[in-house]
Amino acid sequence: MSRVLSWGRYPPIPQEAHAIAWRDAARAAWSDAAREHGTTLAFGNGRSYGDSCLAASGHVVQTLPLDRLIAADWQTGVLRAEPGVTLEQILDVAIPRGWMLPVTPGTKYATLGGAIANDVHGKNHHVRGTFGRHVRRFALARSDGSQFECSPDEQAEFFAATIGGLGLTGLILWAEIQLMPIRSSLIDMTSIRFGDLDEFFALSEKLDPLHEYSVAWVDCQSRGSALGRGIFMAGDHATDGPLEVTRRKKRTVPFTLPIPVFNRFTLRAFNELYYQKQQRGEVVAQVGYDAYFYPLDSLLEWNRIYGRAGFQQYQCVVPSATARDATRAILDAIAGSGTGSFLAVLKRCGDLRSPGLLSFPMEGTSLALDFPQRDALNTRLFANLDAIVREAGGRIYPAKDAHMPGADFRAAYPQWQQLEALRDPALLSRFWERTTRT
């Protein structure tokens, strides 16, 4: 057994990981863990930030060794793989053949099972929705010994509950997804510097319909007339060029720092430099897919820079009707708090519905920031932000959460009771225990 943590290292509750290496032995292995410890939970590559990937019992079954590609039709782009396959492994075989993940989060080190369980989204939500929209079918094993295939037309209740279901309905043994055709692995990118939040919304309204991908970095330290300034990045797959797997040079943060490197002074300096580095208002460039989608993946173990206490990510989405005022209030509260994030991501989500019961995105605006774990400061700030999101009719992303009040979760995700009814009794996370039982 090995000991694992969530990516944010908060809450600091190590899990004993029981590895599963073969599909035919998977159900027995996790049933044994549940019988011995009460409950368990599937754990992939540990890219969830908070406590949704932590078992209430402290014992998880690690699916990362289930990393085999089972079948692929390169004429149609349909791929079947085990749940421990990482998105990087899929890209490595798909891109040279002219196929791409239709939806990808900000790291390629997430697993296929994790992408389904958290119904991940990316820079093209306004065009293609969430990952779950591109899942064709999967096999689900339950602790009672049953095993069945799920699709929109077969075991549809379990299909919907498993997509975005935080790994609580059973163990995915394999999944089949539809890939997206591309003609090049390069991305045509346009970067536009904007001076305030209103400019962001104007750019997003104009450019989102014209591009496959759009996202913005925002300076969370700016205030006054510059509140919400940042850099908007629109992208499309190039129509001509190589189909090559990117091999960027990687560096590793060698150890966990005793204290985080970020404070109000270093954050202000970093954000100013990052904003000013693009001297022209608009820059057009062609970049590799890896640099565009996964900028932080080139720095392995980057979570160590937040120090021994770890960090929390706060990611929320607020509906379009209240997005401007709510986003402005959130950024103003963060700027005045004395803390913040060097990587603050702002984007508008589209209206494409996910097939999953508990999918996070809604039509509106999403903001994501990382905060070094400082108990008193984060508690006060998050309570303030929660009140803004609650009043705006928004919600927080369970895959990134380590603090959400149970009442807020249950109000924002009213279909949680349907998931609870289908939850495998041998599976229970700390998140689910915290948000549905308190």
N, C-alpha and C positions, 0 to 999 in steps of 0.2 A: 504494500500500500504506500501511497505518497500523500502528502498534505498539499492542499490547494487553497487559494483565496480568489475572491472576485477581483476584477481588474482594478477597481478603485481601492482595494485593500481596506475598505471600510464597508460594513463593520468588520473589525479585525477578528474574525472567527474562522480559523483554519478548518478545513474539511478533510476528513479521511476519505481518500479516493480509492474505490475498488474498480480496477480496470476491467473492461469487457473487450475481448479480442475477436470473438466469433459470433455471428448472428444466431447460430443454432444453440449457443450456450447463453445467450444474452438474458432471456427471460428468467432462467433458473438463477443466474448470478444476481440479478437485481431483486428477485423475489427473496433470495437468501439474505441479502443485505437488509431488506425491509423487515423480514421476519426477526432478524437478530436485533435490529436497532429501532424497530417500530415503523419508521418510514424512511424513505430515501428520495433521491432526485437524480436525473440525468445531468451530467456535467460535461461540456464539450471542451473547448480550448480556453475557457475562462475569460471571455471578452465582455460579458455582462458586467456592469459597473458596480451595482449595489448588492442587494441580498436576494434578488430573484433567482440566482443560480446557486444559492446556499441552502442545503437541506436543513429542515428544522431539527433533524436528529444529529446533524454534524457529519453524516456519512453519505457520500454521493457515489454513484456509479459513473465512471469516466468512460465516455464513448469515443474518445479520440483514437484509440486503436482500431475502431471500426471505420477504416479510411479507404475502402476499396471502391473503385469505379466498377459498376456491374455491367452496364451496357450503354451504348451511345449510337444514335443514328445521325450521322453527320450530313445526311441529305436534308433532314427535317429539323435538326438541332434539339432533339429530345435526348436527355441524359438521365440515367438512373445511377444512384450512388448510395453508399452507406452514410449514416448521419455524421460520422466523425471526419468525413472528407472536408477539408477547408476550402474556402472560396479560391484561395491561391491555387490549390491543386486543380480545381475545375478550370480556372483561367489558363493554366499551363498547357492543358490538353485542348482547350476549346479555341483559344485565340489563333493559333497557327492554322486552324481549319476554318477560320472565318466566322467564329461565333463568340458571343460575349454574354456575360450575365445580364439579364434584362434590368435587374435592380441590384445595386450593391451598396452596402453601408460604407463607412469611412475606414474600415480595415478589411483586408483580405484574409486575415487570420481567424475570422469567425468560421464556425463549422456550418455545414448544410443543415444539420439538426437545429442548431442555434438560430440560424436565419429564419427557419420556419417557426420555431417556438416563440421568437420575439417579433415575428412578421416585420423584418427590417425594411427600411426605406432608404432612399438615396437622393441624389441631386436631380433625379428625373421623376419625382413623385407626380408632378403636374402632368406628365405624359404617360407614365406606365403604372402608377400606383405603387403598391407595396409588393414585397417579394411573394407574398401569398397568392397574388393574382396569377403567378406564373408557375405555381405548383400544380401538377396534373393529378398526382396520386401518391400515396405512400402506404406502407405497411405498418400497422400499429400493434404492439404486443401489450397485453394487460396482465396484471398480477394474478388474475383468476385462471390464467392458462389460456385464455382466448387470444387469437391472433387473426386480424382481418385487414383487408385493403380498404382505404378510404379515398373517396374522390367526390366531386360535386354531385355525382349521381349514385354513389354507393357509400353507405354509412355516412351520409351527408352531415348528420349532427356531429359526429366525431371529427369529420374533416374541418368543419367550421370552428369547433372548439379547440382543435390542436393548433391551427394557424393563429399565432399570437397567444396561445394558451399556456405559455411559460413552462412547458414541459410537464404539465400536470395530468394529462389524459392517458398517458402510457408511454412506452418506449418506441420511438420510430426506428424501424429496422432498416428501411431504405426509403428513398424518396425519388420521384421522377419529376423533373422540371423542364420547362421549355426555354431554350436559350434564344438569343437575339442575333440575327445576322449582322455582320459588319464587313466593311471592305478594307479597313486599315485599323491597326492598333493605335494609331496616332489620334490625338484630339486637337481640333481647331478651337482655340480658346481666345476669347475676348475679355480682357480685364478693364473695368471702368471704375475709376475712383469717384466716390460720391461724398458729399459734404455733410449730409444729415439724414435723418430717418425718412423724411418726406421724399428725398431724392431716391432712396432705396425703393420705396413703394412705386414711384414713377418708373424707375428702371425695370422693376420686376413685372409690372403690368405691361410694359412695352415689349420686353425681351423674352419673357417666359414662353409666350406662344410661338416664338420664332426658333427656339433652341431646344435640343434634347435635354440638356443639363443646365441648371442654374443654381447658384449658391452665393452667399456673401460672407466675407469676414467683416466683423463689426468691432470697432474700438469701444470696449465696454467701460473705458475710463473717461471718455469724452463727455462733456456736459454743456449746458447752455445751448447756444446756437449750433454747436457742432455735435450735439447729442445724436448718437447713432451713425456717425460717419463710418465709412469703411470702403471696401473694395468688392465690387460685384464681378463674379466670374461666370460667364456663359460659355458653354461648350457643345461641340458636336463631333461625332466620329468623322474623321477625314474620309473623303470619298476615294482617295487614292493614296497608296503608300504601303509599307511593309505590314505583314501580319506577324509580329515578333513579340515574344514574351520578354518583358522588361526585366533586366537584371541590374538593379541599382546597387551601388555599394552601400552596405549597411554598417551602422555603428551601434554599439550597445552601451547603455548606461550601466557601468560595471557593478555598482552597488547602490543600495538605498541610502539616500542622503539623510543625515540626522535631522535636518529641518528643510522645509520647502525653499526653493530658490526664489519664489515669487512673493513679493510684498507690494504695497501700494507704490513704492518708488520704482522698483524694477519693472512692474507691470506698466506703469505710465511711460517709462523710457522705452520699453519694448514696443508698446502699441504705437507710440509716436514714430519710432524708426520704421516699423512695418508699414504704417500709413504713408510715410513720406518716401519710402524706397521706390514707389512707383511715381516717378516725377511727372510723367505725362498723364493727362486725364484718361486716355484710352490706349491700350496696348494690345495688339493682335499677335498671337504666337501659335506655334504648333508644338505640342508637348506629348510625351508618352502617357499612356493611360495610367501607369503606376503613379507618376508624379501628380496627376490631376485628381485621381480618386483616393489615393492612399498616402498623402504627404507624411504622416507620422509613422508609417510602417517602416520607413528607412532608419528609424531610431528605435532599436529593439529595447524592450523593457523601459519605455519612456515613463511609465507610471512611477518609477523610482524617484523621479525628480521632485515629486510632491512630498517626499520625506516619509518617515516611519509611520506617521499617523494616517497616511493615505490621502485620498481626496474623494469628493462627491461631485458628480455631474448633475446639474439641474437642467433638464430639458423639458420644455413645455410647448404646447401648441394652443393658440387662441383663435377662435373663429373670425372669419373675415370682417364681420360687422363691427367687432370690437378691437380688431388687431392693431390699428394705429395707436389708439390711446393706451391700450394695455401694454404693447411693446415699449412705448415711450415711458410708461410708468415703471416697468421692469428695469429698463436700462438706467433710468434715473436713480432707482433704489440701489442698484448694484454700484453705480459710480460713486454714490455717497456713502457706501458701506465700508470703504477701506480695504476691500478685497475684490477679487475678480479673476478673469481668465485671460491667458495669452492667446487662446484659441476660442473665439466666440463665433458661432456659426448661426447665420440667420437665413431663412429661406421661406418662400411661400409654398404651401402644399396645395395640391389640386383636389378635385371633387370626385376622383375615381374611388369607389368603395372597395374595401377589402372583403374577401370572403370570410375573414376571421371574426370571431365574436369580440375579441378584446384588442383589436388593432388600434394603435395609437394615433396615427395622423387623421386629421380632419381638414376640410377646406378652410384654410386660414394661414397663419404665420407661425413658424416654429423657431425657437431660439434655444441654443444649447451652449452651456458654459461649464468649465471645470473650476472647482473651488478647493484649495487646500483644506484639509480637515482641521478646523478650529471650532471646538464644540460650541462655545457660547456664541461666537460671532455667526457661525453658520445657522445655528438654531434661530437666532433673531432674524437674520436676513431671509432664510427660507420661509419663515412664518409670514413675513411681509410679502414675499413673492407669491406664496400660496394664496394669500388673500386677494391679490390682484388677479391671478389666474382664475380663481373661483368666481369672483365677481364678473369676469369677462366671459364665463362659460367655457373655459378651456380645461385642459387636463395635462397631467405629467406622464412621462414615458416610464412604464414599469421596469423596462430593461436597464434603465439608468438610475433607478431610484433607490434610496436608502433611508428615506425619512417620511414619505407621504402619509398624512393621517388617514386612518382607515375610513373615516366618514367621507373624505374627499375622493378616495379611490372608488368607493361604492357608489357615490353620486355621479362621478364622471364616467364610470364603466358599469351601467345598470345591468348589463348582460352577464355580470360576474356570477350571478346565481345559476345561470344555465351552465356555465363552466363548472361550478361547484357540483352540480348534479351529475356531471359526467367525469369528474375528477376521479382518477384511480385512487382508492383509499390507501395504497402503499406509497403514494407520492405526495410530498408536502414540502414546500419551501418556506424559508423564514419570511419572505415577502408575503406569501399567501396567508400565513399564520398571523402576521402583523396587521394586514389590511382587511382581513375578513372576519377576524375574531376579536378585534378590539374597537 
